[in-house]
Amino acid sequence: MEKPRADRRLWTWVVVLGLTGQLAWTVENMYLNVFVYDTITDSPTALASLVALSACAATLATLLAGAASDRTGRRREFIALGYVLWGACTASFGLVGVDTAASMLPMLDAVVVAVVTIIVLDCVMSVLGAAANDAAFNAWVTDSTNPGNRGKVDGVLATMPLLAMLLVFGALDPLTRGGHWVLFFSVVGGVTAVVGVIAWFGLRETPQPRPGGTYLASVVHGLRPSTVRANPPLYVALVAWAILGTSTQVFLPYLIIYVQRYLDIDGYAIVLASVLLGAAAVSIVGGRVLDRVGPARAVLPIAAIYLVGLLLMFPARGMLAVIGAGIVMMSGFMLGVAAISATVRNLTPPDRAGQVQGLRMIFAILVPMVVGPFLGAAVIAGADETFTELGVVKQVPTPWIFVAAAVVVLLLVLPARRLRDVGLTPKTLERTA
């Protein structure tokens, strides 16, 4: 009976910590952009800067926290305390605004002050979230799984960002539409903090070997050229993740604004909910298939599905057309993330799970969030589509962001072909020390 109980514990914490973390990331990755767009500035460059700088902060935090959790072997403390502080920081976003900035620093441009304040606060929030979720939680998942179940686990984890979006849209979107941003951020932040407290008392860890050497050596070990040369499949998989992530970030930061403002769909919450539920169902079922065929072999055909979805989004205008194209696109995206993530986990040395999370952040978060949003911003600026709201002319995203994303994902062909025959047994990164 011990194994079924262990399996239930694993799935419980995968869902609880995974979903809660993605609720907080949904606020940071998507709704924070909408908050800035609606209350501070419509500048796509400001939005892109917000995304890029927070990605830099999150990557550095994951590198440091991942190596620390490897050496201490105490993922629980990083997860629990990190979630509590992460939630508190998230709750504070609603306190920032142009009026507040103008009253506190009347001698300065209130919009600039508000944007800078949001960026700084976002970077702090990203550091806390990355240490707790991207470094410690993801390393804990690697510790607690094996090549026989990682496709299923990563298939479920891949649905969490979209399920989190669905929960936020369904339960909290009326708050944002009514301008109740303080309550919106407080609810998400409060839930995140409470889950952190629960994790402190309930989360269990799987003992793993610890790396030798100094802490600084652990932080930079995966960045050494000798390590890359000794473990080419791992780094090929990470490159594939960077390409897929960059493609996604071309359109994802602007997706809600696109559906609301360009397509002018009043029931945009229905559209997004339908897409998220459909894509999540496909991803959960597809995760089981990944374990059978091998996640590395599935990357290329899944990328083709994602590409088709992007191209279908370009001409889609009506609600049903957007739902159909969106399900194809997001199903391909989630299954692609699941396949690449499971491949990376399978190639992760058992004593370096935290360190590899730092590498994952560089390739899956930093590069995509620095490059992708600025590509999207360039496409939006080049199209020069606008609308007028309350006498103010604002730029609006256009369907060309999906074409740009499709061009980027074509680069995935080369690494995906190299991954088809990759094995499941990782080399130890210690050999290159």
matplotlib code that plots the C-alpha trace (Angstrom):
import matplotlib.pyplot as plt

x = [0.0, 3.0, 3.4, -0.2, 0.0, 3.3, 1.7, -1.2, 1.1, 3.2, 0.1, -1.4, 1.6, 2.3, -1.2, -1.4, 2.0, 2.1, -1.4, -0.8, 2.5, 1.0, -1.8, 0.9, 2.8, -0.4, -0.8, 2.9, 3.1, -0.3, -2.5, 0.3, 0.7, -3.0, -2.8, 0.0, -1.7, -5.1, -3.8, -0.3, 0.8, 0.0, 3.7, 4.6, 8.2, 7.4, 5.5, 8.4, 10.9, 8.8, 8.8, 12.5, 13.9, 11.7, 13.0, 16.6, 15.9, 14.1, 16.9, 19.6, 17.5, 16.9, 20.7, 21.5, 18.6, 18.8, 22.5, 21.8, 18.9, 21.1, 23.8, 21.5, 19.1, 16.2, 13.8, 10.8, 12.2, 12.8, 9.3, 7.3, 9.0, 9.3, 5.6, 4.7, 7.0, 6.0, 2.3, 3.0, 4.8, 2.1, -0.5, 1.4, 1.1, -2.3, -0.9, 1.1, -0.5, 0.0, -2.0, 0.1, 3.3, 2.2, 1.3, 4.6, 7.0, 5.2, 8.4, 8.9, 6.9, 4.2, 4.0, 7.7, 7.8, 4.9, 6.5, 9.8, 8.1, 6.2, 9.4, 11.3, 8.5, 8.0, 11.7, 11.5, 8.4, 10.1, 13.1, 10.9, 8.7, 11.7, 13.5, 10.4, 8.8, 11.3, 14.2, 13.0, 9.6, 10.8, 13.9, 11.6, 9.5, 12.6, 13.7, 10.3, 9.6, 11.3, 11.4, 8.4, 6.0, 7.6, 5.6, 2.4, 3.6, 4.9, 1.8, -0.2, 2.2, 2.1, -1.7, -1.2, -0.5, -3.6, -5.8, -4.5, -5.5, -8.9, -9.4, -8.3, -10.6, -13.6, -13.3, -11.3, -11.6, -14.7, -12.5, -10.0, -12.8, -14.3, -10.9, -10.6, -7.0, -6.0, -8.5, -7.5, -3.8, -4.6, -6.7, -4.0, -1.2, -3.1, -3.8, -0.1, 1.0, -1.5, -0.3, 3.3, 2.3, 0.6, 3.7, 5.9, 4.0, 3.0, 5.6, 8.0, 11.3, 13.1, 16.8, 19.2, 23.0, 24.6, 27.2, 30.7, 32.9, 32.1, 28.8, 30.1, 31.4, 27.9, 26.3, 28.5, 29.1, 26.4, 27.6, 31.1, 32.0, 33.4, 30.1, 28.3, 30.7, 30.2, 26.4, 25.3, 21.8, 20.8, 21.9, 20.2, 17.0, 17.4, 18.0, 14.8, 13.0, 14.5, 13.1, 9.6, 9.5, 10.6, 8.0, 5.3, 6.5, 6.1, 2.3, 1.5, 2.1, -0.3, -2.9, -5.6, -5.2, -5.4, -8.6, -10.2, -9.1, -8.3, -10.9, -13.3, -14.9, -17.1, -17.2, -13.4, -13.5, -15.6, -13.1, -10.1, -11.9, -12.9, -9.3, -7.8, -10.1, -9.7, -5.9, -5.6, -7.6, -5.4, -2.2, -3.3, -4.1, -1.1, 1.2, 0.4, 1.3, 4.7, 5.7, 4.9, 6.7, 9.4, 9.2, 12.3, 10.9, 7.6, 9.1, 9.1, 5.5, 4.2, 6.0, 4.2, 0.8, 1.8, 2.9, -0.4, -2.3, -0.3, -1.1, -4.8, -4.9, -3.9, -7.2, -9.4, -11.8, -15.1, -15.5, -15.8, -12.9, -10.7, -11.6, -10.8, -7.5, -6.6, -7.2, -4.8, -2.2, -2.3, -2.4, 0.7, 2.4, 1.5, 2.5, 5.7, 6.6, 5.7, 7.8, 10.9, 10.5, 10.3, 13.3, 15.3, 14.3, 15.4, 18.8, 19.2, 21.9, 20.4, 22.8, 22.2, 18.4, 18.5, 21.4, 19.6, 16.6, 18.9, 19.9, 16.2, 15.5, 18.1, 16.8, 13.1, 12.5, 15.3, 16.0, 12.3, 11.2, 14.0, 13.7, 10.1, 8.2, 10.5, 9.9, 6.2, 6.5, 8.4, 5.6, 2.9, 4.7, 5.3, 1.6, 0.7, -2.9, -4.7, -8.0, -9.4, -10.5, -11.9, -10.3, -6.9, -5.3, -3.7, -1.7, -3.2, -1.7, -2.4, -2.6, 0.9, 2.3, 1.2, 3.0, 6.1, 5.8, 5.4, 8.7, 10.5, 9.3, 10.6, 14.0, 13.0, 13.5, 17.2, 17.4, 14.2, 15.8, 18.9, 16.7, 14.9, 17.4, 18.4, 18.6, 17.1, 20.3, 21.9, 25.6, 26.8, 27.9, 30.5, 32.8, 33.6, 34.5]
y = [0.0, 2.3, 2.9, 4.0, 6.4, 7.7, 8.2, 10.1, 12.3, 13.0, 13.9, 16.0, 18.2, 18.4, 19.7, 22.0, 23.6, 23.5, 25.2, 27.7, 28.7, 29.2, 31.3, 33.7, 33.5, 34.2, 37.5, 38.3, 37.1, 38.3, 40.3, 42.6, 43.6, 44.3, 46.3, 48.4, 48.8, 49.8, 52.0, 53.3, 53.2, 51.5, 51.4, 47.9, 48.7, 49.3, 46.0, 44.2, 45.7, 44.6, 41.0, 41.0, 42.4, 40.2, 37.2, 38.2, 38.5, 35.1, 33.4, 34.6, 33.6, 30.1, 29.6, 30.6, 28.9, 25.8, 25.2, 26.0, 23.5, 20.8, 21.3, 21.5, 18.8, 20.9, 21.7, 22.0, 25.1, 26.9, 26.0, 26.8, 30.1, 31.2, 30.8, 32.8, 35.7, 35.4, 35.8, 38.8, 40.5, 39.7, 41.3, 44.6, 45.2, 46.9, 49.6, 51.1, 53.6, 56.9, 58.8, 57.3, 58.2, 61.7, 62.3, 60.9, 62.4, 65.3, 66.7, 63.7, 62.2, 60.1, 57.6, 57.0, 56.6, 54.2, 52.1, 51.9, 51.0, 48.2, 46.9, 46.9, 45.2, 42.7, 41.8, 41.2, 39.1, 37.1, 36.4, 35.0, 33.0, 31.6, 30.5, 28.7, 27.4, 27.3, 26.2, 24.2, 22.9, 21.8, 20.2, 18.4, 17.1, 15.7, 14.1, 12.5, 11.1, 8.7, 8.1, 5.9, 8.7, 12.0, 12.3, 12.1, 14.4, 17.0, 16.6, 17.7, 20.4, 21.8, 22.4, 24.3, 27.7, 27.5, 26.1, 28.9, 31.4, 29.8, 30.1, 33.7, 34.5, 32.7, 33.8, 37.1, 38.7, 40.7, 42.4, 43.5, 44.7, 46.7, 48.2, 46.4, 45.7, 45.8, 43.0, 41.1, 41.0, 40.4, 37.3, 35.6, 36.7, 35.4, 32.0, 31.6, 32.5, 30.0, 27.2, 27.9, 27.5, 24.2, 23.0, 23.7, 21.1, 18.6, 18.3, 15.4, 15.0, 12.2, 11.9, 12.6, 12.6, 16.0, 17.6, 18.2, 21.3, 24.8, 26.6, 29.0, 26.0, 24.5, 27.7, 28.1, 24.4, 23.9, 27.0, 25.7, 24.7, 21.4, 20.5, 21.4, 19.2, 16.3, 16.4, 17.5, 15.9, 17.9, 21.2, 20.3, 19.8, 23.1, 24.9, 23.3, 24.7, 28.2, 28.2, 27.0, 29.5, 32.4, 31.6, 31.6, 34.9, 36.7, 36.6, 35.4, 38.7, 40.5, 37.7, 39.0, 42.5, 41.1, 39.2, 42.1, 45.0, 43.7, 41.0, 43.0, 39.8, 40.7, 37.2, 36.9, 35.0, 32.3, 32.0, 31.7, 29.3, 27.0, 27.1, 26.4, 23.5, 21.9, 22.2, 21.0, 17.9, 17.2, 17.7, 15.4, 12.6, 13.3, 13.1, 9.4, 8.9, 10.7, 8.0, 5.3, 6.7, 8.6, 12.4, 13.2, 11.5, 13.4, 16.9, 17.3, 16.1, 18.1, 21.3, 20.7, 20.8, 24.0, 25.6, 24.7, 26.3, 29.5, 29.7, 29.1, 32.0, 34.5, 34.4, 33.5, 36.3, 34.9, 33.3, 29.7, 30.1, 31.6, 28.8, 26.1, 27.6, 28.4, 24.8, 23.5, 26.1, 25.8, 22.0, 22.0, 24.4, 22.5, 19.1, 20.6, 22.0, 18.6, 16.6, 18.9, 19.2, 15.4, 15.0, 17.5, 15.7, 12.3, 13.8, 15.5, 14.0, 13.0, 15.2, 18.3, 18.7, 22.2, 23.3, 22.1, 24.3, 27.3, 26.2, 25.6, 29.2, 30.5, 28.6, 28.3, 31.7, 34.2, 33.9, 33.6, 36.5, 38.8, 38.0, 37.1, 40.1, 42.6, 40.7, 40.9, 44.6, 45.3, 43.5, 45.5, 48.8, 47.9, 47.1, 50.4, 49.4, 51.6, 52.1, 55.0, 54.6, 57.6, 59.9, 58.3, 56.6, 53.2, 50.7, 47.3, 43.8, 42.4, 38.8, 39.2, 38.3, 34.7, 34.7, 35.9, 33.2, 30.6, 31.8, 31.4, 27.9, 26.7, 26.8, 24.0, 21.4, 21.1, 20.4, 18.2, 16.0, 15.5, 14.5, 11.7, 9.0, 10.4, 8.0, 8.2, 7.8, 11.1, 11.5, 13.0, 16.6, 16.0, 14.3, 17.6, 19.4]
z = [0.0, 0.4, -3.3, -4.0, -1.0, -2.3, -5.7, -4.2, -2.3, -5.4, -7.5, -4.7, -4.3, -8.1, -8.6, -5.5, -5.7, -9.5, -9.9, -7.1, -8.5, -11.9, -10.5, -9.3, -12.5, -14.5, -12.6, -13.3, -16.9, -18.3, -15.9, -14.8, -18.4, -18.6, -15.3, -16.7, -20.1, -18.5, -15.7, -16.5, -20.2, -23.5, -24.6, -26.0, -25.2, -21.5, -21.5, -23.1, -20.7, -17.8, -19.1, -20.0, -16.7, -14.6, -16.6, -15.9, -12.2, -12.1, -14.0, -11.6, -8.6, -10.0, -10.6, -7.0, -5.3, -7.4, -6.5, -2.9, -2.7, -4.3, -1.7, 1.3, 0.1, 1.6, -1.1, 1.3, 3.1, -0.2, -1.5, 1.7, 2.7, -0.9, -1.5, 1.6, 0.6, -3.1, -2.1, 0.0, -2.9, -5.4, -3.1, -3.2, -7.0, -6.6, -4.5, -7.4, -9.7, -11.5, -8.9, -6.1, -7.9, -8.5, -4.9, -3.6, -6.1, -7.7, -9.2, -11.5, -14.4, -12.6, -15.5, -15.4, -11.7, -11.8, -14.5, -12.7, -9.4, -11.1, -12.8, -9.5, -7.6, -10.4, -10.3, -6.5, -7.0, -9.8, -7.6, -4.8, -7.3, -9.2, -6.0, -4.7, -7.9, -10.8, -8.7, -5.6, -6.7, -10.2, -8.7, -6.2, -9.1, -10.8, -7.5, -7.0, -10.5, -12.9, -16.7, -16.5, -15.2, -16.2, -19.4, -17.4, -14.7, -17.2, -19.3, -16.2, -15.2, -18.8, -18.3, -15.1, -16.6, -18.7, -15.9, -13.8, -16.5, -16.6, -12.8, -12.9, -15.8, -14.4, -10.7, -10.8, -14.2, -13.2, -10.6, -13.2, -15.6, -12.7, -11.8, -8.4, -8.8, -5.1, -4.3, -7.4, -6.5, -2.8, -3.5, -5.6, -3.2, -0.2, -1.7, -2.6, 0.9, 2.5, 0.3, 1.3, 5.0, 4.2, 2.3, 5.3, 7.3, 4.6, 1.9, 2.0, 0.2, -1.6, -0.5, -3.3, -3.7, -3.1, -5.4, -4.2, -4.5, -3.5, -3.8, -6.5, -8.5, -8.3, -9.5, -12.6, -13.3, -15.9, -17.8, -18.4, -22.0, -20.8, -19.2, -22.4, -24.5, -22.1, -22.1, -25.6, -25.5, -22.4, -24.0, -27.3, -25.4, -23.7, -27.0, -28.3, -25.2, -25.9, -29.4, -28.4, -25.5, -27.7, -30.2, -27.5, -26.0, -29.3, -28.8, -25.3, -23.4, -25.8, -26.2, -23.8, -25.3, -28.8, -28.1, -26.3, -28.5, -32.0, -32.3, -30.2, -28.8, -25.9, -24.6, -24.7, -21.4, -23.0, -25.9, -23.6, -21.3, -24.2, -25.6, -22.2, -21.3, -24.7, -24.8, -21.2, -22.0, -25.0, -22.9, -20.1, -22.5, -24.6, -21.6, -21.3, -24.9, -24.3, -21.8, -24.4, -27.4, -25.6, -25.1, -27.1, -30.2, -29.9, -30.0, -33.8, -34.6, -31.7, -32.9, -36.3, -34.5, -32.8, -36.1, -37.7, -34.8, -35.1, -38.8, -38.2, -35.7, -38.4, -40.4, -37.4, -36.5, -35.2, -31.8, -33.1, -35.5, -32.7, -30.3, -32.9, -33.9, -30.3, -29.2, -31.9, -31.1, -27.3, -27.4, -29.5, -27.1, -24.0, -25.4, -26.7, -23.2, -21.7, -24.2, -23.8, -20.1, -19.6, -21.9, -19.8, -16.6, -18.1, -18.9, -15.5, -13.2, -9.9, -7.9, -10.1, -10.3, -8.8, -11.0, -14.1, -13.1, -13.4, -16.9, -17.7, -16.6, -19.0, -22.0, -21.2, -19.5, -19.9, -23.6, -24.6, -22.4, -23.5, -27.2, -27.7, -26.3, -28.2, -31.4, -30.7, -29.8, -33.1, -35.1, -33.3, -33.8, -37.5, -38.1, -36.4, -35.7, -33.1, -31.4, -29.4, -25.8, -23.9, -26.4, -26.1, -29.1, -28.2, -30.2, -30.5, -31.3, -34.7, -36.2, -37.5, -34.1, -34.8, -38.1, -36.4, -33.8, -36.6, -38.2, -34.9, -34.3, -37.6, -36.0, -33.8, -36.6, -36.1, -32.4, -32.5, -35.2, -33.0, -30.0, -31.7, -30.7, -27.3, -24.4, -20.9, -18.8, -17.9, -17.4, -14.2, -14.6, -11.9, -14.5, -16.0, -12.8]

ax = plt.figure().add_subplot(projection="3d")
ax.plot(x, y, z, "-o")
ax.set_aspect("equal")
plt.show()
